[in-house]
Amino acid sequence: MKKILVICQYFHPEQFRINDICMEWVNRGYDVTVLTGIPNYPQGKFYKGYGLFKKRREVWDGVKIIRIPLIPRGHTPIGLVLNYFSFPISGFFWNLFTKVKADYVFMFETSPMTQCKIGVRYAKKHKAPLYLYVQDLWPENVEIVTGIHSPLVIRPIDRMVDKIYKACDQIFVTSPSFVKAVVNRKVPVDPNKVHYWPQYAEEFYEPLSRDEGLERYYSHVCDKSMQEQIQKLYDDKSFKIAFTGNIGYAQGLDVLPKTAKLLGDYNVRFVIIGDGRYKSRLIEEISQSGVSDRFIMIDRQPAQRIPEILAMCDAAFISFMDTELFTWTIPAKLQSYMACGMPIIASAKGETERVIKEADCGMCTGIGNVDELANAIKQIDMNTFKQVYGVNARKYFEEHFAKKMLMNEIEKYFL
C-alpha cells in the first residue's frame, strides 16, 4: 500500500472537503495518515472531547489521525495569529521526532499557509514527492483578513510562499484565476506544475424532495428542539433562500439584512445555517434593521444534514466581500449547492458569476449591491425557479465537478 501523509490544520470533525478526499484514498487502497490540529474551527474553542491531552491520536473511517498542539483561534485577531503560528511550531518539533513514513506528501492549504512549512520540511527530509492544494492565496488573504499592507509584514510572507511553491512537485488550485495568480507571481512558478483541479461535493450532496429532506432529518437527529425548528422550516410557505457554512466577515453577509428591508412584505425568508466569527454581529444587524421575522437562524449542522435542510428551501445564496481576490475564487459551497440541485442567487462576480452563467443555474448581482439583489429576487417566478434552474445546476455539477472524475484525475499525478 502506498502511503500518503496529509498535512492540514483542519480535519474531521471540522468540516472540510479534505475529509472526504482522505476517505476516498483509503477506499482506493492507500494508507493515509493526517497530521492536523485539535479541532476548534469555526467556534474558536476546542470541540467537546478534544484537548491538549485528549484524543490526540485516532482512526476515523480508516484514516489515521495525529493531532499536534495548537492555540484555539478564539474570537480576536490576536487569537487568530496565535492559532496560525502555533500549528507550524508544533509541526517543527513533530518533524524532528516522527517515525511516520510516507510515499507522498499532500498539503491541503486553507489559511494559514504557514502550515505548509511542515510538509516542506518533511518532504525534503524524507525525499518524498510534495503536492499542494491551494484553497487560499497568500499573502492576498492575509491582507484582506487583517487589513495589513505593510511591506514589513507582507514581504516575509511573500518569501515564505515563494519557497513553498518552489519546493512543490505539483500544485493544484481551485479556479482558473488561481492558476494565473500562482504562475504570474513576482517570482514566477513553473506553469507545468500548476493545475486547475476544482473541488467536488461529497456524494451525500444530492437533490431531495421536501418530504425526503424532512424524513431523513428526523431519522438522524433526535434532538426535539432541532426537530421542531426543522418542522417549522418545512411548514413555512415563503420563498426560502438558504446560506450554509462559515459565517465570517469575508462572506459579505451584511448585504442580507439590507436586502430584507428593501423587500418589505415580499414573501421571502433567508435561512442561515452555520456558525462563525461574524454571526453575532449579523444577528445584531438583522435586529437593528427590523427584519428579524425575515430570517431563520439554524445552528451549525453536520455536513450530511445540509442536503436535507436545502431540500426545504427554494434557492441557495453565495456572497463575498468586495475584493479582487474573491472574484478569483470558486467557493466550495457552490459545488455543494449545485450537487443538491439548488438554483443559485449570488452577490458575486468573477469565477462564481462565470460558473452560474455557464450552467444557467440562477442569477448573479453585483457584490454588495443591495438594490440590484432585492430587485432580482422580486423578479423570480417562485413557482418554477427551483425546477428550472435546479436541474441545470445538477447537470453542470455532474459534467464538471463529479467526484469520481476529479479523483481519477489527481491520482494520475501520483508517481
NUVO-257379 format. One record per residue: x, y, z of N, C-alpha, C in turn. Coordinates in steps of 0.02 Angstrom, whole numbers, plus 50000, padded with zeros to 5 digits. Example, Ala and Ser with C-alpha at 12.3 -4.5 7.8 and 13.67 -1.06 7.14 Angstrom:
// NUVO-257379
506604971650390506154977550390506604983550390/506424988850354506844994750357506455000250394/
//
This chain:
// NUVO-257379
500424994050000500005000050000500435006250000/500325010649951500665017049951500415021350008/500875024950040500705028850099500685036350083/500135039550103500055046750092500035050250161/500465055150169500435059450228500095065850209/499545067450241499155073450227499295078550282/499485084550263499595090050311499025094950303/498635095850354498095100850351497905102750423/497875109150435497735111550503497035109750526/496575108750478495885107350494495695100450467/495385096350508495155089750486494585087550530/494265082050510493705079350547493825079550623/493335081950662492635083350645492515090350616/493035094250605492955100550568492745098750497/492325102950467492005101050404492365104250344/492835100450316493195102550256493215096650207/493275098250144493245093050092493825088150096/494365090050128494925085450135494725079150172/494215079550215493965073650250493765068250200/493375070250151493115065450103493665063150055/494125067650037494685065749994495085060150026/495215060850091495605055750126495235049150129/494585049450142494195043250144494205039850075/494165043750022494175040949955494845037649940/495395040649963496045037449953496085030849991/495815030650051495795024350089495405019150049/494835021050022494415016449983494785013949920/495245018149895495625016149836496255012249853/496355010749917496905006449936497525009849962/497485016349975498065019950003498055019650079/498645019950108498715020550181498795027950196/498295030850229498265038150237498355040150311/498845044450323498945047450389498855054950383/498475057850428498355065150427498675068250488/499095073250476499365077350530498945083650533/498625084850589498155090350595498185093350665/497745098150678497725101350743497145098850785/497065101550843496505099950887495905103950861/495335100650846494785104150813494515109950853/494445115750819494185121850852493865126650803/493805124550740493525129050688492795127250675/492325132150668492455139350671492305142550739/492105138450789491885141250853492425144950890/493065143050878493615146450912493815143250977/493515137650995493715133951056493725126551039/494095122651078494155115651065493475112151067/493365107651020492755103751020492715099451083/492105098051104491995093751162492315086951151/492695084751200493015078251196493725078551170/493945084451146494615085351120494995090351163/495655089751165496055094451203496795092751197/497195096351234497925095351231498125088351255/497695085251296497855078551322497305073551307/496875075151260496315070651245496255069551169/496175063351149496055061251080496575064251032/497195063651050497735066251007497885061450949/497695055150957497765050250903497105046350897/496885045550836496285041550825496275039050753/495835034250740495725031850672494995033150655/494885036450599494205038350578494095035850507/493635031250498493475028350433494105026150395/494565023150432495175020550401495735025450396/495605031850412496115037050409496455037750477/497105037250479497485038150542497585045550554/497405047850613497435055050628497925056250685/498395060850674498855063150726498705070550738/498545072250799498385079250816498955082250857/499235087650831499765091050867499485097350901/499805099650955499525105350993499485111750952/498975115550965498915122350939498505126450988/498515133050977498105137551018497455138850981/496885137751012496245138750977496195145950952/495845146850896495825153250861495455158750900/494995156850945494635161850983494215166350940/494115172450963493695177150925494025184050919/494685184250926495045190550920495605189750869/495845195250839496405194850793497025191750824/497155193250887497735190350921497665182850926/497065180450943496945173350947497065169850880/496855173150827496945170350760497685169850742/498065175050757498785174950743499125169350782/498955168750846499255163450888499065156550861/498455155850837498235149550808498645147950745/498745153050703499105152050640499835149950652/500145152650704500855151150714500975145150759/500505143450802500615137950848500625131250812/500235130450759500225124050724500885122450690/501175127050650501825125350620502395124750671/502355128250727502865127450779502835120350808/502225118050822502145111150845502385106250791/502245107950729502445103650673503195103150666/503545108550683504285108450681504555103050727/504295102750787504525097750835504285090750816/503685090250788503445083850764503915081050711/504135085450666504585083250612505245080550639/505465083150696506105080850724506075073750749/505485071550772505445065150807504985060050774/504625061950722504135057250694504455051250661/504105045650666504315039550632503845037850574/503395042450558502935041350503503315041250437/503185036150396503505035650331502955036450277/503095040550227502605041850175502915041750106/502535039250058502755039349988502585046049954/502055049249978501845055749952501655060250010/501755066850001501525071750050501035076350014/500435076850043499905080950013499695086250063/499755092550044499575098150089498925101250065/498425101350108497785104450094497795111350126/497895116550085498035123150112497435127750111/497065127650166496655133450182497095137750226/496905144050236497305148250280497375144950349/497985144850377498575148550356499045144350312/499405147650267499895144050227500505142150268/500585145050326501145143150369501145135650385/500565132450383500525125250396500935121250346/501025124050285501385120450233502125119650247/502385123750292503095123050309503235116150338/502745113250371502825106550400502925101450344/502505101850292502545097250237503185098050197/503405104250188504025105650151504615102350187/504645103250253505195100350291505185092750288/504595089850296504545082650296504755079750227/504485082750173504635080250106505385080750091/505695086150111506415087050099506815081850139/506625080850202506985076250245506925068950221/506335067150196506205060250177506215059250101/506375064650064506425064249990505785061449960/505215064049983504555061849958504265067149912/503905065149860503565070049816503075074249856/503055080649840502655085449879502105088549835/501485088049859500905090549822500555095849866/500305101049834499965106449869499305107849836/498775108149876498115110049851497935116849881/497955122049842497865128949865497125130849867/496885132249927496205134749937496195142349946/496705144949980496755152149994497425154749968/497405160149931498025163249907498325167649960/498965166649972499345170850018499885174549977/500055180749994499825184650053499175188350044/498845187549986498235191349972497715190350027/497635184150049497135182750101497295186250166/497935186450183498155189850244497965197250243/498095200350186497945207450180497205208950187/496785204450160496065205450164495805204350234/496015198850265495755197050331495995201950385/496635203950382496925208050434496915215550419/496885217250354496935224150334497645226750336/498125222350347498835224350350499135224150280/499455229650260499775230050194500505232050199/500755232550260501445234750270501935229750239/502415232250200502935227850171503325223950225/503365226750285503725223350338503395216750357/502735216450346502365210350360502285206150297/502105209350242501915205750181502525202650145/503085206150144503675203450108503925196850137/503985196150204504185189550230503685183950212/503035185650212502535180650192502635178850119/502755183850077502875182650006503465177949996/504005179150033504595174850027504445167750049/504055167050103503855160450126503465156750072/502985160250041502575157249989502995155149930/503465159449910503915157649854504295151149868/504535150449929504915144449947504465138249946/503855139049970503385133449971503225131249900/503055136049856502895134349787503485131049752/504075133549765504675130749733504795123549756/504645122049819504765115449846504275110249820/503705112449795503175107749775503315104649707/503155098249701503205094849637502595096349593/502015096749624501395098349589500975102849633/500645107749601500205112449637499525112249604/499015111249644498325111149619497955117149649/497525120149608497155126049631496415125349612/495985129249644495265128249639494925132249585/495285136449548494965140249494495485141949441/495275143249379495735145449327496095152049345/495745156449381496055162749401496615161549451/496545156449493497075154749540497695152349503/497595148749448498165146549408498575152549385/498235157549358498575163649335498925167149392/498595167549450498875171049507499515167749532/499525161049533500115157449557500685157849506/500515156649443501035156549390501355163349381/500965168749388501195175449373501425179449433/501645175949485501925179549543502565183049523/502805187649566503435191149552504005186249543/503995181049584504455175449573504045170149538/504115169549471503665165149432503695157949454/503135154549446503075147449461503005143749395/503355138249388503325134249327502605132449311/502335134849254501625133449237501485126049227/501995122049213501895114949200501715111049264/501835114149322501665110649384501065113749421/500725118249388500135121449418499515119349379/499015116549414498445113549380497785115749412/497295117149370496615118449394496285111849412/496125111049476495775105049500495215107349545/494615108149517494065110949557493855106249613/493545109049663493285104949717492655101349695/492565095349720491945091749708491515092249771/490915089549767490495089049827490425081649845/490415080249909490355073349932489705070249905/489705063649903489145060049871488485060849908/488505062749972487875063650008487525070049989/487865074449952487535080249924487155078049862/486495077949867486075075649812485395079149816/485045079449760484375082549761483895078249800/483495081449844482975077949882482335081949877/481775078549883481135082049887481055084849958/480585089349968480465092150034480305086650084/479875081950064479675076550109480265071950126/480685070450075481285066350088481755069850136/481825076450128482265080250172482045079850244/481405080950255481125080850323481195073850354/481015068750315481035061850340481755059850359/482235061450316482925059650330483195063450391/483005069750396483255073650454482995070650519/482355069050520482065066050580482385059350597/482585055550545482865048850558483575049250586/483905055050578484595055650602484665060250663/484205064750673484265069650727483695068550777/483865066850838483365065350889483215071350935/483615076550930483525082450972482845085650956/482415085951006481735088350995481705095650973/482125099851003482115106950985482325107950912/482815104050889483035104550820482495101750773/482175096350793481625093650752481055098650745/480905102150799480375107250797480575112950751/481205114850753481445120350711481415118450637/481605112350621481595110050552480875109050529/480435106950573479725106250556479435113050537/479615118250575479385125050559479645127250491/480265125450476480555127050411480155123550356/479995117350367479615113350318478915116450307/478605118650361477915121250357477895128350329/478445131950332478465138950309478335139150233/477855143150213477655143450142477995149150103/478435152750135478775158250099479305155450052/479555159750009480115157949965480755158450006/481085152750017481635152550065482305152050028/482755156650046483425156950017483925155150072/484305149850060484745147050112485475148950102/485805150350157486535150950158486805145950209/487315142150190487595137150235488345138150243/488615136250301489335136150309489595141550356/490215143350346490555148250389490235155150382/490055158050439489775164850439490325169550461/490745171350413491315175650427491245182450394/491705186850408491685193550377491795193150302/492205188350280492365187750209491765185850167/491245183050199490665180750161490195186550139/490295192450166489905198250143489165197650157/488975194450212488265193350227487895199450252/488255204950263487925211150283487435213550229/487485210850169487025212750116486315210150130/486255204850169485595201750177485095205750219/485285208350279484805212450316484565218550276/485015221650239484835227450198484355225350142/484495219550112484055217150059483365215350087/483355212050144482725210250175482285216350190/482615221750210482245227950224481935230750161/482305230550106482045233050042481475228650016/481495222150031480975217650008480315218850044/480345221950102479735223550139479315217450154/478685217650131478225212050145478265206550092/478735207150047478815201949996478925195150031/478605189950005478575183550039479235179550033/479765182150064480425179150060480725178650130/481055173050145481435172350206482125169750190/482605171950230483295169750224483445164750279/483695158950261483845153550308484605153150314/484865154650373485585154850385485775148950428/486175144450400486375138350435487135138450445/487365138850506488085138650517488295142650578/488945143950580489245147450637489865151050612/490125155650651490725159150632490815165750668/491375169050654491575174950690491095180850680/490735180850624490295186550609489565185250631/489405179350655488715177650666488365182350716/488685183750773488365187950823488245194950795/488725197450756488635204150726488075204050674/488025198650636487485198050586486805198150621/486745194550676486105194550713485935201550737/486435205250760486325212150781486075216350723/486375215650665486185219550607485475217850584/485305211450589484625209350572484115212650619/484275212750683483825215750733483785223350723/484355226550712484365233750702483985235950640/483965231550590483615233150528482865231650533/482655228650588481955227150599481685221650554/482115216850536481905211550490482005204550520/481975204150586482095197650618481595192350595/480985194550577480485189750555480635187050485/481125190050451481315187850384481895182950384/482135181150444482705176650449482545170650492/482805164950471482775158750510483495156750523/483705156950586484395155450604484435148350632/484855144250601484945137250622485675136150639/485805133050696486495131850717486865127350668/487525127450674487945123350631487715116050632/487685113050572487455106150565488005101750535/487995095250549488445090750513488325091450438/488855090850399488795091850327488255087250297/488185081250324487695076450297486975078850304/486845083550349486165086050359486005091850312/486505094750282486385100650240485925099150181/486015093650143485555092350087484825091850111/484715089150170484045088350196483725095150210/484115099750236483855106450250483765110350185/484235109750140484175113150075483545110950038/483355104650047482765101950012482135105750030/482135108850090481545112650113481585120050094/482115121750057482195128750035482135129049959/482115135149933481965136049862482565138449822/483065141149855483665143549821484235143849872/484845144249848485435144649891485815150949875/486125153849926486435160449920487195160149929/487545164149889488265164949895488425172349891/488875174749934489105181649930489815182149956/490135187849941490825189149961490905196349982/491465197650016491695204550022491905206949953/491895213549943492065216349877492815217349872/493175211949858493895212249847494065208149785/494615209849753494805206449691494925199049703/495215197349761495375190349774494755185949767/494185188149792493595183949791493285183349722/493475187749676493255186749607493625180949574/494195179049603494585173349577494365166749606/493915166849654493765161049696493135157449672/493165150849673492555146749667492445143549736/491965146049774491885143549842491625136349843/491845132449891491655125349895490905124549900/490555129349931489835128549939489475128849872/489785131849821489455132049755489355124949728/489875120749733489815113849711489295110049752/489285111349818488795107949861488085109849843/487975116249832487305118449812487095115249746/487545115349697487385112749631487255105149634/487645101649675487545094449682486845092849709/486575097349751485915096449780485355098949734/485545101149674485045103549628484725110049650/485125114349682484875120749707485025126349657/484535130249637484695136249599485075141149642/485505145149612485955149549649485745156849641/485725160349697485675167649697486325170249727/486695174249689487355176249712487445183749709/487795186249759488045193049759488795192449749/488995191549687489685189749672489835191449600/490475190849582490685191649513491305187349502/491585187749443492185183849428492025176549416/492405172049448492335164949436491655162249455/491385164449511490725162249532490195164149481/490225170349458489755172749407489835168649343/490455167249324490575163349263490235156449266/490325152949323490035146349330489275146649328/488985151449363488255152049364487975153349294/488315157649257488085159149189488185153249142/488755149949146488885144049104488365138649117/488205137649181487725132449200487005134549189/486885141049183486215143849180485805141249239/486085142249299485775139249358485555144449410/485445150649389485215155649437485365162649414/485515166949463485635174049447486205176749489/486555181549461487125184449495487065192049492/487115195249550487095202549554487765205049580/487875211549575488505214449596488635213449671/489265212849688489445211849758489215217749800/488825216349852488595221549897488065226149869/487815224849809487315229149778486625227149803/486395230549854485775228749888485175229749842/485145235449808484575236849764484515231649709/485085229949679485085225049624484865218249649/485105216249708484925209749736484175209449752/483925214649784483205214849801482775214649739/482955218449688482565218549627482585211849591/483165208649592483235202049560482785196949595/482755197049661482335192349698481605193549682/481415199849675480715201549660480505198949591/480985198049546480825195849479480755188249473/480915184649526480915177349523480195174649517/480115169849472479495166049468479555160449520/479245161449577479335156949633479065149849621/478635149149572478335142649558478785138149516/479235141249477479645137249430480395137949441/480605142549484481315144149491481735138049508/481535134249558481935128549579481925122949527/481345121849497481295116349449481735117649388/481735123749362482105125149301482855125749315/483045130149360483755131449371484085126049414/483695122749455483975117249495484205111449452/483815109849401484005104549354484655106349318/484705112649297485315114949263485925114549309/485815116249372486375116049421486635109049428/486195104249437486415097249446486755094649383/486495096349325486795094049262487505096649254/487625103049270488285105949264488765102749315/488505101449374488905098149425489155091449401/488705087449373488895080749350489415081049294/489395086249254489855086849197490535089649217/490565093749270491185097349285491465095949355/491045093949403491275093349472491155086549503/491065081349462490925074749488491525071849524/491405068849581491945066349624492385061249590/492085056049561492485050649532492945053249478/492685057549435493085060349380493685064249407/493575068449457494105072649484494615068649524/494385063649562494865059549599495285055249553/494995052949498495385049349448495925053849418/495735060149408496205064849377496805066249421/496695067349486497265069049528497695062849542/497395057049539497775050949552498315049849498/498215052649439498715051849386499375055149403/499355059949449499965063549467500385059949520/500105054649549500495050749597500995046449559/501625047249574502155043949535502175036449548/
//
